[in-house]
Amino acid sequence: MAQLSWELLQQVFTTETIMTAGPDLLTWEHGTDLAPVRAEAESRRFDVVPVTEDGRIVGVLCEEGLKPEDLTDRWLVSRDTGIPDLVTILAESGRPALLVFHRQDVIGMVAPADLNKMPARVYFYNLIGELELVLAEFIRSYWTGDPEDLLLLLSKKRREKLTSQASGLVEGNVNVDPIQLFYLSDLVEVVAKSEGLRSELGFASRGAAADYLNGLVDLRDKTMHLVRPLLERVPEDLYKLHERVERAKHLLEQLNEGIE
């Protein structure tokens, strides 16, 4: 199977593209007065403050602790870590932030809130966009009936709207098949309601398909609204994002293997 574009983009959209670089970090020089740093960290809602000695980061000061922790592997992530792997590491580690290293040096810090930044959003948008295209191709490949009958699986209101759109395109001398007008939510509904399609994907029931796929529709919608944060509550939204990204990746691999 050819390498998927979302896999290639992991090499482009890395932790380094969303981290806060070293010169912009709030740090505490070990042995100096801690009170001003604590006050600033609280006002800026920082949970982690890197500890420095002679300007070099050597530890971590957490909001809940008064004593700095040594800089160990559990606080570190490579600058080359792809966005989806970073989501996994942040979700599984439970750390409020991680220090980003390159070779022997710490070059920045990354926190769950950084996943709201544009490079991360571009990655998620591409992931869901590719899923939408491949899911449409899957339906074309495995649907045994008339393509027009796919509309019957949608709500009356949605069916009427798509029929109207298709008529308008025909009047404009553009012919499209119904699937080209579907949103991701329409594709999900078709898969969930079609016993044959959901069986091909291993879903035992309509409810199981809907439960698995509807979260991906929500991720798609949030990614499309660029001014709204993907993560509003941490760690709840981080866990949810992690689950959805993993589902999207798994489903894309499954679909590509099936289509090929």
N, C-alpha and C positions, 0 to 999 in steps of 0.2 A: 504494500500500500504506500502510495506517495505521501511524503510528509505534508501534513495539513498546515494551512497558513497560520492557524492559531498557535501551532507548535513553533513555527518559525518566528512568530512575533514575540515569543518568550525571550528570544535572544536580543530583541530590540527594546522592549519595554521591561526594563529590569528595575531592581530595587534602587539603583543609583538615580533613575529618572524621576523618582518621587520623594527621595529622602530630603531631609533638611541638612544642608552641607555643614561641615565642621565650623567654619567661621561664623555661621549664623546661630549656632547653638548657645543656649544658656548653660554655662558650666560653673562649677565651684572649684576653686583652687584649694586643695587640701591644706588645712591649717589656718585659713583666713576666716574672717567673720562669716558665719553661715546665715545669719538672720536676713540680710538683704536679698540673698539668693532665694531663700525660702519664700520671702514675701513676693518676689517677682514670679517665682514658679507658681505660687497660688493664684496670683492675679491673671497669669496667662494660662492657667489650668494645665500645667505640665505635671505629669505623674513621675517623670524620670529626669534627673539632672546628672549629666556626666561629671565625674570627679577627675580633676587634673592635678598633675604634679609637674612643675616646670613647663606648663603649657601642653603636656601630653596626657591624653585620656588614659586613666589607669583603673577606674572604678565607676560605680553607679550609685547614685543616691535616690532612693525611692520615697515617694510621698509618705508611705506608711511607716518608714523606718528612719530612725535618727542616725543610725550607723551606716556608713557607706559599705557597699558590697564590692568584693574584688571583681575585676573584669574577667569573667570565665566564658566558656563557649556558649553557655545557655543565654548569654546576653548578646551574642554576635550573629550576624548574617552577612554573607558575602555581597558585595556590590553587584555581582553578576547574577544573583538569584532572580529568576523570572517572576513576574507578577503573580501568577497562580501559585507558584511554590511559596512565595512570600505570604500569601493569604493562608496557606496551610500551616506554615511555621508560626505565624502570629496566633492563629486559632488554637493550635495544639500546645503551644508553649505557655499560653496564658500571660505572657509578659505584656505590660502596658506599652512598651516600646523596645526596640532593638537597636544596638549600635552597628553601624555598617562598616565593614573593614575591607581594605584592599592591601594585599601582601601583609605587612606587619603593622599597618597603621589604621586607626579608626578615622574615617573620613566623613562620617555623618551619623544621623539617627533617623529611624523610620518608625512610625506609629500607625495603628489602624486608621486614624483620621486621614493619613496620607493617601489612602486608597480612594479618597474622593477627588484626588488630583487628576488632571486631564490625561496623562499617559496611562494611568490605570483604567480610566473610563474608556479610552480608545481601545485598549486590549479587550475589555469586557464587551464592548460594542461589536468588535470584530468576531469574537467568540460566538456571541448570540446571533450575529448576522450570518455567519457561516452555517450555524445550526439551522437557521430558518431556510436557507437555500437548499441544504442537504435534505432536510425533512420534506420539503416540497418535492424534490426529486425522488425521494423514497415513495411518497404517495403516488406519484406518476408511475413508478415502476411496479408497484404492487396492487394498485387499484384495478380490479378486473371489470368493473362496470363502465358505463358511459361517464366521462368526466363531468358532464353537466349534473349527474346525480349526486356529486359531492356536495352540491348546494343544499340538497335535501337534508343533510346532516347538521346544517346550521339553523339557527333560530329564524323564524319568519322575517323578523325585522332586518337581520343581517343579510338574509337571502335576497330580500327585495332591494336592499342597497347595492349589493354586488351585481345583481341583474341590471339595475339602472346604470351602474358604472360601465358594465360590459356593453350595453346598448349605446352609450355615449361614445365609447371607443370605436365601435363598428361604424357609427355615423361619421367619425373622424377618419375612417378608412384604416383603422388599426384593429387587427384580429388578435385576440389573446385567449388562452385557455383559462378557465375559471381560477385555477390555482395561482396564476400570476397576480390575481387581485387579492389573494388571501393575506391577512395579517398572521403573525405567529400564533395568536390566540385562535384563529380560525383553523390553522393546521393542527393545533393541539386538540381542538374540539372534534375534528374529523377523525383523528387517530383514536381518541377516547371512545367515540361512538361506533367505530367500525370494528367489528369483532375480528375480521381478517387482518387488518392493519395492526391492531394492538397485539394480536397474537404473534405476529412476525417480530415484534419488539419485546416479547416475553412478558406482557402485562396480562395478568390473570383476569382482570375485570376492568370495566369502564372507570370505576372509582380509583383503582390502583394507577391507571394511566393518568387520570386527571391529577391525583395527588402528586405524582412524580413530575409532571410536566408543567403544571400551572405556576410553580415557583419560577420557572425559566421565563415565563411571560412577564411576571412581575419584575424580574431582573432586566429584561429587555426594556420595559417601560421606564424604569428608573434610570437606566443608562441613557435613554433618549432625551430625558429632561436634564439638560446640562447644568442648570443653575441649582438643581436640587441635589442634596448629598445622597450618596449611596448608603452611607452609614450614618445613622442619626443617634443610635444607642449602642454603646460598646459595653460588654462583648456580644450582646444578643444579635445585633445586625452582622457582626463579623462571622459568627457561627453560621448564620443563615447564608451569607455570601459564600462562605467556604463550601457549604453543602451544595449550593446551586452551581457553582463553578465546576465542582467535581462531577455533578450530574450532567452538565452540558458537555464536558470533555468525554465522559463515558459514552453518552448517547451519540456524539459525533463519530467516535471510533466504531461503534456498533453499526451505525447507519452506513458509513463508508465501506465497511467490510461487506455489508449486505448488498449494497448497490453494485459493488465491484464483482 
